[in-house]
Amino acid sequence: MLREPTTRTRIGARRCLFTLDLPQETPDGFGGVIRAWQPGPRLWGAIEALGLDERERAGRPEEAVTHRVRLRHRADLDGRMRLTLGARRFRIRAATDPDGARRETVCLVEEIKP
């Protein structure tokens, strides 16, 4: 019997301990909000660099490093959250369950440069 190749990450490959940062927004009194980050749960995951995405912001070129992060399945991830790995921070751009089996969540992230 032949098995289909799987794209899932083996549990031993999840060597990075991420912190899921949750946004906390408070009104600033002028119709806007002030966003602070609250550390949330710690998650084991695997990270893979995908490449550089160059774009222009405020008239100057900017590089966005993009990565793929694989975590144990979580249905509550969205683009308002971010992942922290040591001093590195990653903005979540997309989070999906690649095969619909609720085993793994794959996040496409952008590294936030300080």
Wavefront OBJ file of the C-alpha trace (Angstrom):
o trace
v 0.000 0.000 0.000
v 1.419 3.370 -1.047
v 1.013 6.326 1.257
v 0.548 9.844 -0.010
v 3.414 12.173 0.849
v 2.514 14.455 3.700
v 3.428 18.093 4.141
v 2.794 17.999 7.882
v 5.641 18.797 10.216
v 6.849 16.053 12.498
v 6.503 16.896 16.163
v 10.310 16.786 16.647
v 10.793 19.526 14.047
v 8.862 21.993 16.214
v 11.907 23.202 18.121
v 11.127 26.904 18.426
v 9.160 28.156 21.411
v 7.034 31.098 20.220
v 4.944 33.451 22.319
v 1.599 34.437 20.838
v 1.180 38.172 21.446
v -2.415 39.380 21.728
v -3.371 42.989 20.915
v -4.852 45.138 23.685
v -6.443 48.307 22.288
v -7.526 51.253 24.417
v -9.168 54.465 23.159
v -6.783 57.410 22.893
v -9.483 60.062 23.422
v -9.192 61.408 19.863
v -11.138 58.700 18.024
v -8.158 56.375 17.600
v -6.674 53.591 19.661
v -3.421 52.845 21.410
v -2.290 49.274 20.806
v -0.209 47.388 23.344
v 0.775 43.724 23.227
v -0.117 41.209 25.922
v 1.953 38.003 25.975
v -0.307 35.005 25.478
v 0.281 31.263 25.298
v 3.648 29.721 24.442
v 3.572 27.555 21.310
v 6.087 25.081 19.911
v 6.577 25.493 16.184
v 8.871 25.169 13.189
v 9.980 28.187 11.174
v 11.137 28.290 7.567
v 12.402 31.343 5.655
v 10.606 31.888 2.349
v 12.354 34.953 0.976
v 12.361 38.724 0.797
v 9.464 40.882 -0.260
v 10.545 44.374 -1.296
v 8.054 47.225 -1.305
v 7.941 50.970 -0.960
v 6.638 52.708 2.123
v 6.633 56.489 2.591
v 8.733 56.906 -0.540
v 11.576 54.617 0.491
v 12.224 50.947 -0.209
v 11.499 48.490 2.592
v 12.213 44.779 2.821
v 9.780 42.404 4.478
v 11.233 39.035 5.367
v 8.565 36.376 5.003
v 8.508 33.037 6.768
v 6.294 30.008 7.172
v 5.570 28.927 10.752
v 3.982 25.539 11.461
v 2.201 25.081 14.787
v -0.082 22.521 16.367
v -3.638 23.295 15.247
v -5.220 26.471 16.629
v -8.469 27.841 15.239
v -8.153 31.219 16.985
v -5.170 32.719 15.106
v -5.750 35.798 12.963
v -3.959 38.775 11.429
v -4.360 40.994 14.498
v -1.941 38.794 16.470
v 1.795 38.340 16.226
v 4.366 35.718 17.171
v 7.522 36.436 19.162
v 10.642 34.266 19.071
v 13.283 35.662 21.397
v 13.926 39.235 20.219
v 12.311 38.594 16.821
v 8.695 39.538 16.112
v 6.491 38.252 13.306
v 3.227 39.762 12.059
v 0.732 37.037 11.109
v -0.456 37.611 7.531
v -2.450 34.378 7.098
v -3.216 31.277 9.174
v -4.658 28.140 7.594
v -5.343 24.488 8.246
v -3.675 23.084 5.108
v -5.457 19.728 4.893
v -8.567 20.450 6.973
v -7.686 17.693 9.444
v -7.239 20.093 12.400
v -3.757 18.723 13.107
v -1.625 21.686 12.111
v -1.899 25.426 11.486
v 0.410 27.009 8.936
v 1.032 30.729 9.326
v 2.546 33.003 6.711
v 4.311 35.719 8.664
v 6.327 38.853 8.063
v 9.258 39.681 10.300
v 8.926 43.081 11.962
v 12.206 44.933 11.966
v 12.835 47.202 14.979
l 1 2 3 4 5 6 7 8 9 10 11 12 13 14 15 16 17 18 19 20 21 22 23 24 25 26 27 28 29 30 31 32 33 34 35 36 37 38 39 40 41 42 43 44 45 46 47 48 49 50 51 52 53 54 55 56 57 58 59 60 61 62 63 64 65 66 67 68 69 70 71 72 73 74 75 76 77 78 79 80 81 82 83 84 85 86 87 88 89 90 91 92 93 94 95 96 97 98 99 100 101 102 103 104 105 106 107 108 109 110 111 112 113 114
